[in-house]
Amino acid sequence: PWNQGHYRLSAGPDGSGHVERVRGGSDLTLPPRSLASLLSGHASASELYRAGLLDAKDPLTLQTADRLFATRHRPHCSDSF
């Protein structure tokens, strides 16, 4: 229950960011396991949406999340560990 709720992520063009807990609805709704995949770069918001692991308010929200959480390299373990 401590991690359930609504959070606002604010991000600036300089790479700065801030997260705060808020009341009300959300543009993205996802469980912690989907958030972990999104934050690590393992999956994009659009991929999670297509897999049914994330719900988005509209297509623009997905595009914004894809850009916001983009990573240069996806996680990879070459020895199958």
Secondary structure, 3 states (H helix, E strand, C coil): CCCCCEEEEEECCCCCEEEEEECCCCCEECCHHHHHHHHHCCCCHHHHHHCCCCEECCHHHHHHHHHHCCCCCCCCCCCCC
